[in-house]
């Protein structure tokens, strides 16, 4: 810790007397004749944190100097205030501003030495506490990074589990995440949101693990009763993922729950209307519908890119543009070729 002390007083004789005493105790000393001069000294000496200051000085008095120093510099100060007759009110004000000690003139040598020693001990203790806090912050950051990596690995493992159940192809899951990320980027959302939706979007259909095989793998359209059971996959996925306490897995739970909601309120399972559906669900809805249209399924052929774009933007009796967030739909319409690039770069069975 720096052992330089700044003495601020407009009387040279007092400054020099204090300088001689303090120097004998092993401290380096800087002098200033008023508050403005003291600020210049602090500018040139960023390690000075212990200040002995008179209160009544020309140009910039002790209180003004303290106020400016505290506002200007991002460091912790210990102020010892030197007071004369009739300055008790100002000394009290200085204490309210953060001064921890005040000494009456003429200065008693023993009192001064004790005040400086106490101030040094407080600064040292503060430095130790801040060092502990920095270590704790580093440890917390490292732990957070470890947990983020663990979450990402968990996402990957769950996606593999879903793939082995043949819920969806691995390619479909990854493409949905990538196109949801693309849409988030086009919408001007922050990088963190883009990252979350890409990773969490992979698990949008994880709840289909809980759907009976005779419905999940049925050739041809589902009956009304079968579709009602199929719709439960959103709640199943949410139940599987919710409550983790980690942002990534909780985002995946949100997406699993809401990616079949529709802007016009006709989706399932909660019939959420417009922005009642979280942004993650609205992003994945468009990405999922586009990829599902492009992909061959047991119950439908694959559509071309332009056919899929037309169905999403104009409707086909089953899909309707009113199902989608209009701002996101406009971005999809304007940049649809970029969604095709993602699909074409990762055809089924490419992963």
C-alpha positions in Angstrom: 0.0 0.0 0.0 1.3 3.5 -0.9 2.6 5.4 2.1 2.4 8.9 0.7 0.4 11.5 2.6 -0.9 14.8 1.2 -0.8 17.9 3.4 -3.2 20.7 2.4 -2.8 24.0 4.2 -2.4 27.6 3.1 0.2 28.3 5.9 3.7 27.2 4.8 4.9 27.0 8.4 2.2 24.5 9.3 2.8 22.4 6.2 6.6 22.3 6.8 6.1 21.4 10.5 3.7 18.5 9.6 6.0 17.4 6.8 9.0 17.1 9.2 7.0 15.1 11.8 5.4 12.7 9.3 8.5 12.1 7.3 10.2 10.9 10.5 7.5 8.2 10.8 8.5 6.7 7.4 5.9 8.4 5.2 6.5 10.2 1.9 4.9 13.7 1.9 3.3 15.9 -0.8 2.3 19.4 0.0 -0.5 21.7 -1.4 -1.3 25.3 -0.5 -5.1 25.1 -1.2 -7.8 22.8 -2.6 -7.1 23.5 -6.2 -3.4 22.8 -5.7 -4.3 19.6 -3.9 -6.4 18.4 -6.8 -3.5 18.9 -9.1 -1.3 16.9 -6.7 -3.9 14.1 -6.7 -4.0 14.2 -10.5 -0.3 13.6 -10.6 -0.2 11.0 -7.8 -3.1 8.5 -8.3 -1.9 6.3 -5.4 -2.4 9.0 -2.7 -5.4 8.2 -0.5 -4.5 9.7 2.9 -5.0 13.5 3.1 -4.5 16.0 6.0 -6.4 19.1 5.1 -7.1 22.5 6.6 -10.6 23.7 6.2 -10.2 27.5 5.8 -8.1 28.2 2.7 -8.4 30.7 -0.2 -9.5 29.8 -3.7 -10.9 26.3 -2.7 -11.5 25.6 0.9 -11.3 22.2 2.6 -14.9 21.2 2.2 -14.9 22.1 -1.5 -11.7 20.2 -2.0 -13.1 17.1 -0.3 -16.3 17.3 -2.4 -14.5 17.6 -5.6 -12.0 14.9 -4.8 -14.7 12.4 -3.8 -16.6 13.2 -7.1 -13.6 13.2 -9.4 -11.5 10.2 -8.3 -12.5 6.5 -8.2 -10.5 5.7 -5.1 -11.1 5.5 -1.4 -9.8 8.4 0.7 -9.0 8.9 4.4 -9.4 12.6 5.3 -7.9 13.9 8.5 -9.3 17.4 9.0 -7.2 20.1 10.7 -9.4 22.7 12.6 -8.8 26.0 14.3 -10.9 28.1 16.6 -14.5 28.6 15.4 -14.3 25.8 12.8 -16.2 23.1 14.7 -19.3 23.5 12.5 -17.2 23.0 9.3 -15.5 20.0 10.9 -18.8 18.3 11.6 -19.8 18.9 7.9 -16.5 17.4 6.9 -17.2 14.3 9.0 -20.6 14.0 7.3 -18.8 14.0 3.9 -16.5 11.2 5.0 -13.7 12.5 7.1 -12.9 10.0 9.9 -10.7 12.2 12.1 -10.3 15.8 13.0 -7.5 17.4 15.0 -7.4 20.8 16.7 -4.6 23.3 16.0 -2.0 23.4 17.3 -1.6 19.8 16.4 -0.5 17.4 19.1 2.2 15.0 17.9 0.8 11.9 19.5 -2.7 12.6 18.3 -1.5 13.1 14.8 0.5 9.9 14.8 -2.4 7.9 16.1 -4.8 9.4 13.6 -2.5 8.6 10.7 -2.0 5.0 12.0 -5.7 4.5 12.3 -6.3 5.8 8.8 -3.6 3.5 7.4 -5.2 0.5 9.1 -8.6 1.4 7.7 -7.2 1.7 4.2 -5.3 -1.6 4.6 -8.4 -3.4 5.8 -10.4 -1.9 2.9 -7.8 -3.1 0.5 -7.9 -6.6 1.9 -11.7 -6.7 1.7 -11.7 -5.5 -1.9 -9.0 -8.1 -2.7 -11.3 -10.8 -1.2 -14.2 -9.4 -3.2 -12.2 -9.5 -6.5 -11.2 -13.1 -5.8 -14.8 -14.0 -5.1 -15.9 -12.2 -8.3 -13.3 -14.2 -10.3 -14.4 -17.4 -8.6 -18.1 -16.7 -9.3 -17.3 -15.8 -12.9 -15.3 -19.1 -13.3 -18.2 -21.0 -11.7 -20.7 -19.3 -14.0 -18.7 -20.2 -17.0 -18.4 -23.8 -15.8 -22.2 -23.9 -15.3 -22.8 -22.4 -18.7 -20.6 -25.1 -20.3 -22.4 -27.7 -18.2 -25.8 -26.4 -19.4 -24.7 -26.5 -23.0 -23.5 -30.1 -22.6 -26.8 -31.0 -21.0 -28.7 -29.4 -23.9 -26.6 -31.5 -26.3 -27.2 -34.7 -24.3 -30.9 -34.1 -24.1 -31.0 -33.5 -27.9 -29.2 -36.8 -28.5 -31.8 -38.6 -26.2 -34.6 -37.1 -28.3 -32.9 -38.2 -31.5 -32.6 -41.8 -30.3 -36.3 -41.7 -29.6 -36.6 -40.5 -33.2 -38.6 -37.5 -32.0 -37.1 -35.2 -34.6 -33.9 -35.4 -36.7 -30.8 -33.9 -35.2 -30.6 -31.7 -38.2 -34.1 -30.3 -37.7 -33.4 -29.4 -34.1 -30.1 -27.6 -34.9 -31.6 -25.8 -37.9 -34.5 -24.5 -35.8 -32.0 -23.1 -33.2 -29.8 -21.5 -35.9 -32.8 -19.9 -37.7 -34.2 -18.7 -34.5 -30.8 -17.1 -33.7 -30.8 -15.6 -37.2 -34.3 -14.1 -36.7 -33.2 -12.7 -33.3 -30.2 -11.1 -34.9 -32.3 -9.6 -37.7 -34.7 -8.2 -35.0 -31.8 -6.4 -33.3 -31.9 -8.4 -30.1 -28.7 -8.6 -28.0 -26.0 -11.2 -28.5 -26.9 -12.9 -25.3 -30.5 -13.5 -26.4 -29.3 -14.7 -29.8 -27.0 -17.2 -28.1 -29.7 -18.4 -25.7 -32.3 -19.0 -28.4 -29.8 -20.9 -30.6 -28.9 -23.4 -27.8 -32.3 -23.6 -26.1 -34.2 -23.8 -29.4 -32.7 -27.3 -30.0 -35.0 -28.7 -27.4 -38.2 -27.2 -28.5 -39.8 -30.6 -29.1 -38.1 -32.6 -26.3 -41.6 -33.2 -24.7 -42.4 -35.6 -27.6 -40.4 -38.1 -25.7 -43.5 -38.5 -23.5 -46.0 -39.1 -26.4 -47.1 -42.7 -27.1 -45.4 -44.4 -30.1 -48.7 -45.2 -31.9 -49.3 -41.4 -32.1 -45.8 -40.1 -32.5 -45.0 -42.5 -35.3 -48.4 -42.7 -36.9 -48.5 -42.7 -40.7 -51.0 -40.2 -41.9 -53.0 -37.5 -40.1 -53.9 -37.7 -36.4 -57.5 -38.0 -35.2 -58.9 -35.2 -33.0 -58.3 -37.3 -29.9 -54.8 -38.2 -31.0 -53.9 -34.6 -31.7 -55.1 -33.6 -28.3 -52.6 -36.1 -26.8 -49.9 -34.8 -29.2 -50.4 -31.3 -27.9 -49.4 -32.4 -24.5 -45.8 -32.5 -25.6 -45.4 -28.7 -24.9 -46.4 -29.3 -21.2 -44.3 -32.4 -21.0 -41.2 -30.6 -22.3 -41.8 -27.7 -19.9 -42.2 -30.1 -17.0 -38.9 -31.8 -18.0 -36.9 -28.6 -18.1 -38.4 -26.1 -15.7 -37.0 -25.3 -12.3 -33.4 -25.8 -13.1 -32.5 -22.3 -11.8 -30.2 -21.8 -14.8 -31.0 -19.3 -17.5 -30.3 -21.6 -20.5 -32.3 -24.6 -19.3 -35.1 -22.3 -18.1 -35.1 -20.7 -21.6 -35.4 -24.1 -23.1 -38.4 -24.8 -20.8 -40.0 -21.6 -22.0 -39.5 -22.5 -25.7 -40.8 -26.0 -25.1 -43.9 -24.6 -23.5 -44.7 -21.8 -26.0 -43.5 -22.6 -29.5 -46.9 -23.7 -30.6 -48.6 -20.5 -29.3 -49.9 -18.1 -32.0 -49.9 -14.4 -32.3 -53.7 -14.3 -32.8 -54.3 -16.4 -29.7 -55.3 -19.6 -31.5 -52.3 -21.7 -30.5 -51.8 -24.3 -27.8 -51.8 -25.1 -24.9 -52.5 -21.8 -23.2 -54.0 -19.7 -26.1 -51.5 -16.9 -25.4 -52.2 -13.7 -27.3 -49.6 -11.5 -29.1 -46.8 -10.5 -26.7 -48.2 -12.8 -24.0 -46.0 -15.3 -25.7 -42.3 -14.7 -24.7 -40.0 -13.6 -27.5 -38.1 -16.9 -27.4 -41.3 -18.8 -28.2 -42.2 -16.3 -31.0 -38.8 -16.6 -32.6 -38.8 -20.4 -32.5 -42.4 -20.6 -33.9 -41.3 -19.2 -37.2 -38.1 -21.1 -37.4 -39.9 -24.4 -36.5 -42.7 -23.9 -39.0 -40.3 -23.1 -41.8 -38.1 -26.1 -41.1 -41.1 -28.4 -40.7 -42.5 -27.3 -44.1 -39.1 -27.9 -45.7 -38.7 -31.4 -44.2 -40.2 -34.7 -45.2 -42.4 -36.3 -42.6 -44.3 -39.6 -42.4 -47.5 -37.6 -43.0 -46.3 -35.0 -45.5 -43.9 -34.4 -48.3 -41.1 -31.8 -48.2 -41.9 -28.3 -49.6 -39.5 -26.2 -51.6 -38.1 -23.0 -50.0 -40.4 -20.8 -52.0 -43.4 -23.0 -51.3 -42.7 -22.8 -47.6 -42.2 -19.0 -47.7 -45.6 -18.6 -49.5 -47.4 -20.8 -47.0 -46.0 -18.8 -44.0 -46.5 -15.4 -45.5 -49.8 -16.0 -47.3 -51.3 -19.0 -45.6 -52.7 -22.3 -46.9 -55.8 -22.9 -44.9 -53.8 -24.5 -42.0 -51.0 -22.1 -41.5 -51.9 -18.4 -41.5 -49.7 -15.3 -41.3 -51.8 -14.1 -38.4 -50.2 -16.9 -36.4 -46.8 -15.1 -36.3 -45.5 -12.0 -34.7 -45.9 -9.4 -37.5 -42.5 -7.8 -37.0 -40.7 -11.1 -37.0 -42.8 -12.2 -40.0 -41.8 -9.1 -42.0 -38.1 -9.8 -41.2 -38.6 -13.4 -42.4 -40.3 -12.2 -45.6 -37.5 -9.7 -46.3 -34.6 -12.1 -45.5 -36.2 -15.5 -46.4 -33.2 -16.5 -48.6 -31.0 -16.5 -45.5 -33.2 -19.1 -43.8 -32.9 -21.2 -47.0 -29.1 -20.9 -46.6 -29.2 -22.4 -43.1 -31.4 -25.3 -44.3 -29.3 -26.0 -47.4 -26.1 -26.0 -45.4 -27.4 -28.8 -43.1 -29.7 -31.2 -44.9 -31.2 -34.1 -43.0 -28.6 -36.8 -42.1 -25.8 -34.3 -42.5 -25.0 -34.2 -38.8 
